[in-house]
Amino acid sequence: MSAILIVDDEAGVRGSLGAVLRDEGYNVAVVDSGEACLEQVTQHDYDVILLDIWLPGIDGLATLERLRERRNDAQVVMISGHASVEAAVRATKLGAFDFIEKPLSLEKTVLVVRNAVAQRRLEVENRALRARVDRPLVLVGTSEPMVRLRDQIGMAAPSNGRVLIAGENGTGKELVARQIHAVSHRRAGPFVEVNCAAIPEELIESELFGHVKGAFTGAVADRRGKFEAANGGTLFLDEVGDMSLKTQAKVLRALQEQVVEPVGGRGSVRVDVRVIAATNKSLTEEIRNGRFREDLFFRLNVIPISVPPLRERGDDVLRLAEHFVAEFAREYGRRPKSFSGGAVAALRGYRWPGNVRELRNTIERVMIMVAGETIEAGHLAFLDGVVPMPAPVAPLFDARDAWERGYILSALTACDGNISRTAEALGLERSNLYKKMRGLGIAPGQREDAP
C-alpha cells in the first residue's frame, strides 16, 4: 500500500483530501506545518508528499528544499491557492513532481497522486535494476563441472538458440542466464526477467504480453508486456515449470511466430526476443503427469544446460566462501576473515542442500556474528542442525538484526522483490518495511540471489 503525506494548514483540506485518498486505497498521514513534515519523514517513509506552499513557519518551498537536502526521494506535489510563475519554476527546479492549484479538483488530485506513485515505483525499480546490473557477473569456481558449464555458455551465447537451464534451487541459474546474455550479440539489448512462480495466475498473461486500457478491472492504461520490453534482447523465464497450461499455450505461439497479443487487444505486436528458460523441476516428469506441454518443452530445450549442485563442485565451496567473505567485508566495511582448518573441513563436509544461496547466507551470518578474524568450526556448527552459542559472539542486537535481515531477504525473494506483496506477507505497512530495509542495509530489489 502506497503511503501519502498531506501537509496543509487548512483542516478542511487535510480532512477531505485524506478521506478521498484513503478511499483510493492509500495509507494517508496528515500534518499542518513544514516543521511537522520534516519530523514526520524521519519516522516514516512516504511515496508521495502533498505539500502546501503557504504554511505557517517554514513555507512549502523551504520545506521542499530541506527534503531534497536530506535526500528524501518521495515525489512531492505542490499545492497553492496563490500560485505564481516564480514559485512554480522554483518548485520545479527543486524537483517537485507537479503543481496543483486550490480550490482542489479531487478528481485531478487523485490522478496526479496516482501518476506520482507510479513514478516513484519506476524510480525505485530503476535503482534496484541498476544495482543488479552493476553487480559483476562472476561464475566462481574451477572444478570440472564448472569448466564444462563455462564451455556450454561459450558455445550457446553467440547463437539465437533458445536455452533451457536446469538445476536445483540456489545453484545460480539466473546468473548463468545473465552470463549468456552478457556475451551474446544481444548484450546491448535489454535482459528482462520473469519469475513465473511468483506472479498470480490471473496476472501472468498481462505480465508477459501486456494489456490495453480497460481490459480488466485496474487496467487504467495500456501496458507493455515483458516480451515487448525484451525486444532486441533476452527474456528470462525463471521457474517456467510453474506456468499454467493456458499460459504455456500462448507462450508457445509467441515463440513460434514471434508475435504477442496484449490482453484485451485486437491487434498483435511483432517482437524479436531470445528466450532463456530455467526450472528446478524435471520437465519430462511434468509432461508425463500432464502439467507441461511437450511441444513447448521441445521449443525451449534447443540448448540444454545443467547447472551442477554445490556438493558436486569439490573445492569450489572454499573458493566461493572466500569470494563471499571478500564481498561482505566490502559491503559491511569490515576486515576479511580467514577460515581455520576445522572450518574448512566443515565447509567441505556439509552437503549444502540450498547450494550456493545457502553458502552465501551462511558466510553473511558468520561475517556478522563472529567478532574475531578467524572463522572456527564451532561457528559453523549450526549447519548440522545444532545452533550453539558461538564464542566469541556479536552483541545480541547485531544477532537480531542479522536474523531479521536474512528473513526479510527471504521474503523479498519469495515475492520476486515486490515490496507491497512482501509487506503484506510480513504483516507490515509498506512504509514500515521500507524503513526496516533501510536500517538493515537492504536495497530495494535486493534478494537472495546466488552468485
HELIX and SHEET records of a PDB file:
HELIX    1   1 ALA A   11  ASP A   23  1                                  13    
HELIX    2   2 GLY A   34  GLN A   43  1                                  10    
HELIX    3   3 GLY A   60  GLU A   69  1                                  10    
HELIX    4   4 VAL A   85  LYS A   93  1                                   9    
HELIX    5   5 LEU A  106  ASP A  134  1                                  29    
HELIX    6   6 GLU A  144  ALA A  156  1                                  13    
HELIX    7   7 LYS A  173  ALA A  182  1                                  10    
HELIX    8   8 GLU A  201  PHE A  209  1                                   9    
HELIX    9   9 LYS A  226  ALA A  229  1                                   4    
HELIX   10  10 VAL A  240  ASP A  242  5                                   3    
HELIX   11  11 LEU A  245  GLU A  257  1                                  13    
HELIX   12  12 LEU A  283  ARG A  288  1                                   6    
HELIX   13  13 GLU A  294  LEU A  300  1                                   7    
HELIX   14  14 LEU A  310  GLU A  312  5                                   3    
HELIX   15  15 ASP A  316  TYR A  332  1                                  17    
HELIX   16  16 GLY A  341  GLY A  349  1                                   9    
HELIX   17  17 ASN A  355  MET A  369  1                                  15    
HELIX   18  18 ALA A  377  ASP A  384  5                                   8    
HELIX   19  19 LEU A  396  ALA A  414  1                                  19    
HELIX   20  20 ILE A  419  LEU A  426  1                                   8    
HELIX   21  21 ARG A  430  GLY A  439  1                                  10    
SHEET    1   A 5 ASN A  27  VAL A  31  0                                        
SHEET    2   A 5 ALA A   3  VAL A   7  1                                        
SHEET    3   A 5 VAL A  48  ASP A  52  1                                        
SHEET    4   A 5 GLN A  75  SER A  80  1                                        
SHEET    5   A 5 ASP A  98  GLU A 101  1                                        
SHEET    1   B 5 PHE A 191  ASN A 195  0                                        
SHEET    2   B 5 THR A 234  ASP A 238  1                                        
SHEET    3   B 5 ARG A 274  THR A 279  1                                        
SHEET    4   B 5 VAL A 163  ALA A 166  1                                        
SHEET    5   B 5 ILE A 303  SER A 306  1                                        
SHEET    1   C 2 VAL A 259  VAL A 260  0                                        
SHEET    2   C 2 VAL A 269  ARG A 270 -1                                        
SHEET    1   D 2 SER A 338  PHE A 339  0                                        
SHEET    2   D 2 THR A 374  ILE A 375  1                                        
END                                                                             
